[in-house]
């Protein structure tokens, strides 16, 4: 939910770490820097939790949480839309700022109106991305015969986020904000590069959480849950008891 509303801000990754910018050209766009949507800040935690839920609870839990998230996001979409349409109070129209005066209705519309397109893009991307993630997770698990947790956890993230990163930004910024296709493609590619890098960096965290959960549940119970999740998520998402 937080990612939906902060994602409208595009920030320079180099400056966030106090590093000098290194301009470059890509897809005929430039000079560019490592510009990312602020929404990517929350995705490392999403990677971890999605993989853990997939591992121990399978498609049943992922499907439940996906529909729950969609319901919450849709509710936020409706409330923000209504807030934008409400007539402003006279004393709220103008606000003094360091660089001049702000006309608050336009500022509110610019931020939250753009966020509505991000919410819409996220709804579409979330459905597609979650489906791809859970299918690829268990496909990779079957392919590796249950070995190599990093392959199914990190691999499914790399596959699903390739789709998610481009879908949400094309809807939010290409259709919603009128940016050029090349400009949006650059931002989407940079976002995906960041997400892929974080997924690889956080692989040891997946192993650590796996160890903690197995120790808490007991090896036998943990193995039973993992095998049941894999069975229920087989056959391209058709549940079996």
C-alpha positions as CSV (number, residue, x, y, z in Angstrom):
1,X,0.0,0.0,0.0
2,X,2.8,2.4,0.9
3,X,4.6,1.6,-2.4
4,X,1.5,2.7,-4.4
5,X,1.6,6.2,-3.0
6,X,5.3,6.9,-2.7
7,X,6.0,5.3,-6.2
8,X,5.1,8.6,-7.9
9,X,8.5,10.0,-6.8
10,X,11.5,9.2,-9.0
11,X,14.8,9.5,-7.1
12,X,18.5,9.4,-8.1
13,X,20.0,6.2,-6.6
14,X,23.6,7.6,-6.7
15,X,22.7,10.8,-4.8
16,X,20.9,8.7,-2.1
17,X,24.3,7.1,-1.3
18,X,26.2,10.4,-1.6
19,X,27.9,9.3,-4.8
20,X,28.5,11.5,-7.9
21,X,26.1,10.8,-10.8
22,X,27.4,9.0,-13.9
23,X,25.2,10.1,-16.8
24,X,24.6,7.6,-19.6
25,X,22.4,7.1,-22.7
26,X,19.9,4.3,-23.2
27,X,17.2,3.7,-25.9
28,X,18.1,7.2,-27.3
29,X,17.4,8.8,-23.9
30,X,19.9,10.8,-22.0
31,X,21.9,11.9,-20.3
32,X,20.4,9.6,-17.7
33,X,21.2,8.7,-14.1
34,X,20.1,5.7,-12.0
35,X,16.6,7.0,-11.6
36,X,14.2,4.7,-9.7
37,X,10.6,4.8,-8.4
38,X,10.6,5.2,-4.7
39,X,8.2,2.2,-4.6
40,X,11.1,-0.2,-5.1
41,X,12.3,0.6,-1.6
42,X,9.7,-1.8,-0.1
43,X,10.1,-4.7,-2.6
44,X,13.0,-6.5,-0.9
45,X,10.7,-7.4,2.0
46,X,8.0,-8.4,-0.5
47,X,10.5,-10.8,-2.2
48,X,11.3,-12.5,1.1
49,X,7.7,-12.9,2.4
50,X,6.4,-14.1,-0.9
51,X,9.0,-16.8,-1.2
52,X,8.5,-17.9,2.4
53,X,4.7,-18.1,1.9
54,X,5.2,-20.0,-1.3
55,X,7.5,-22.5,0.3
56,X,5.4,-23.4,3.3
57,X,1.8,-22.6,2.3
58,X,1.8,-22.7,-1.5
59,X,-0.8,-21.4,-3.9
60,X,-3.7,-21.5,-1.4
61,X,-2.1,-18.8,0.8
62,X,-0.7,-16.8,-2.1
63,X,-4.1,-16.7,-3.7
64,X,-5.8,-15.6,-0.5
65,X,-3.3,-12.8,0.2
66,X,-3.4,-11.7,-3.4
67,X,-7.1,-11.1,-3.3
68,X,-6.8,-9.5,0.1
69,X,-4.2,-7.1,-1.2
70,X,-6.3,-6.3,-4.3
71,X,-9.3,-5.5,-2.1
72,X,-7.2,-3.2,0.1
73,X,-5.6,-1.5,-2.9
74,X,-9.0,-1.1,-4.7
75,X,-10.4,0.5,-1.5
76,X,-7.5,3.0,-1.4
77,X,-8.1,3.7,-5.1
78,X,-11.7,4.6,-4.5
79,X,-11.0,6.7,-1.4
80,X,-8.3,8.7,-3.1
81,X,-10.5,9.3,-6.1
82,X,-13.3,10.6,-3.9
83,X,-10.8,12.9,-2.1
84,X,-9.6,14.4,-5.4
85,X,-13.1,15.2,-6.4
86,X,-14.1,16.9,-3.1
87,X,-14.3,20.7,-3.4
88,X,-11.4,22.4,-1.5
89,X,-11.9,24.9,1.4
90,X,-11.0,28.5,0.6
91,X,-8.3,28.8,3.3
92,X,-6.6,25.6,2.0
93,X,-6.1,26.7,-1.6
94,X,-2.6,28.3,-1.2
95,X,0.4,27.3,0.8
96,X,3.7,29.1,1.2
97,X,6.7,27.0,0.1
98,X,10.5,27.8,0.0
99,X,10.4,28.2,-3.8
100,X,7.1,30.2,-3.9
101,X,3.4,29.6,-3.3
102,X,1.7,26.3,-4.1
103,X,-1.8,26.0,-5.4
104,X,-2.8,23.0,-3.2
105,X,-5.5,21.5,-5.4
106,X,-3.1,21.2,-8.2
107,X,-0.4,19.8,-6.0
108,X,-2.8,17.3,-4.5
109,X,-4.0,16.3,-7.9
110,X,-0.5,15.9,-9.3
111,X,0.7,13.6,-6.5
112,X,-2.4,11.5,-5.7
113,X,-3.8,11.6,-9.2
114,X,-0.6,10.1,-10.5
115,X,-0.7,7.6,-7.7
116,X,-4.1,6.4,-9.0
117,X,-2.5,5.3,-12.2
118,X,0.2,3.5,-10.2
119,X,-2.5,1.8,-8.1
120,X,-4.2,0.7,-11.4
121,X,-1.0,-0.5,-12.8
122,X,-0.2,-2.3,-9.6
123,X,-3.5,-4.1,-9.6
124,X,-2.9,-5.5,-13.1
125,X,0.8,-6.2,-12.5
126,X,0.2,-7.7,-9.1
127,X,-2.3,-10.3,-10.4
128,X,0.0,-11.2,-13.3
129,X,3.2,-11.1,-11.2
130,X,1.9,-13.2,-8.3
131,X,0.5,-15.8,-10.7
132,X,3.8,-16.0,-12.5
133,X,5.7,-16.1,-9.3
134,X,3.9,-19.0,-7.7
135,X,3.9,-21.0,-10.9
136,X,7.6,-20.5,-11.6
137,X,8.5,-21.1,-7.9
138,X,6.9,-24.6,-7.9
139,X,8.0,-25.3,-11.5
140,X,11.6,-24.6,-10.5
141,X,11.1,-26.7,-7.3
142,X,10.0,-29.7,-9.4
143,X,12.8,-29.1,-11.9
144,X,15.5,-29.2,-9.2
145,X,13.7,-32.0,-7.3
146,X,13.3,-29.8,-4.2
147,X,16.9,-28.9,-3.9
148,X,18.6,-25.5,-4.1
149,X,16.2,-23.2,-2.4
150,X,18.0,-20.2,-4.0
151,X,17.1,-21.4,-7.5
152,X,13.3,-21.5,-6.8
153,X,13.2,-18.5,-4.5
154,X,15.4,-16.1,-6.3
155,X,14.6,-17.5,-9.8
156,X,10.9,-17.1,-9.4
157,X,11.4,-13.5,-8.2
158,X,13.6,-12.7,-11.2
159,X,11.0,-14.1,-13.6
160,X,7.9,-12.5,-12.0
161,X,9.5,-9.1,-11.4
162,X,10.6,-8.8,-15.0
163,X,6.9,-8.7,-15.9
164,X,5.7,-6.7,-12.9
165,X,8.3,-3.9,-13.3
166,X,7.4,-3.1,-16.9
167,X,3.6,-3.6,-16.6
168,X,3.1,-1.2,-13.7
169,X,5.3,1.6,-15.1
170,X,3.8,1.4,-18.6
171,X,0.4,1.8,-17.1
172,X,1.4,4.5,-14.5
173,X,3.7,6.7,-16.5
174,X,3.2,5.9,-20.2
175,X,-0.6,5.8,-20.2
176,X,-1.1,7.8,-17.0
177,X,1.5,10.5,-17.2
178,X,2.1,10.7,-21.0
179,X,5.8,9.9,-20.7
180,X,7.5,8.7,-23.9
181,X,7.8,4.9,-24.4
182,X,11.6,5.1,-24.4
183,X,11.7,7.1,-21.1
184,X,9.3,4.6,-19.3
185,X,11.3,1.7,-20.7
186,X,14.5,3.1,-19.2
187,X,12.9,3.6,-15.8
188,X,11.4,0.1,-15.9
189,X,14.7,-1.5,-16.9
190,X,16.5,0.4,-14.1
191,X,13.8,-0.7,-11.6
192,X,14.1,-4.3,-12.6
193,X,17.9,-4.1,-12.4
194,X,17.6,-2.9,-8.8
195,X,15.0,-5.5,-7.9
196,X,17.1,-8.3,-9.5
197,X,20.2,-7.1,-7.7
198,X,18.4,-7.0,-4.3
199,X,16.9,-10.5,-4.9
200,X,20.4,-11.9,-5.4
201,X,21.8,-10.0,-2.4
202,X,19.0,-11.1,-0.1
203,X,19.3,-14.8,-1.0
204,X,21.2,-15.6,2.3
205,X,18.3,-14.0,4.2
206,X,15.9,-16.6,2.6
207,X,18.2,-19.4,3.9
208,X,18.3,-17.8,7.3
209,X,14.6,-17.5,7.6
210,X,14.1,-21.0,6.3
211,X,16.5,-22.2,9.0
212,X,14.6,-20.3,11.8
213,X,11.2,-21.5,10.6
214,X,12.4,-25.1,10.3
215,X,13.9,-25.0,13.8
216,X,10.6,-23.5,15.2
217,X,8.3,-26.0,13.5
218,X,10.6,-29.0,13.7
219,X,12.1,-30.6,10.7
220,X,9.3,-33.2,10.3
221,X,6.5,-30.6,10.4
222,X,8.4,-28.2,8.2
223,X,9.0,-30.9,5.6
224,X,5.4,-31.9,5.7
225,X,4.2,-28.3,5.1
226,X,6.6,-27.8,2.2
227,X,5.7,-31.1,0.5
228,X,1.9,-30.3,0.9
229,X,2.4,-26.8,-0.5
230,X,4.2,-28.2,-3.5
231,X,1.5,-30.8,-4.1
232,X,-1.4,-28.3,-3.8
233,X,0.4,-25.9,-6.1
234,X,1.1,-28.4,-8.9
235,X,-0.8,-28.7,-12.2
236,X,-0.5,-25.0,-12.9
237,X,-2.3,-23.9,-9.8
238,X,-5.0,-26.5,-9.6
239,X,-5.4,-27.2,-5.9
240,X,-5.4,-30.8,-4.6
241,X,-5.9,-31.9,-1.0
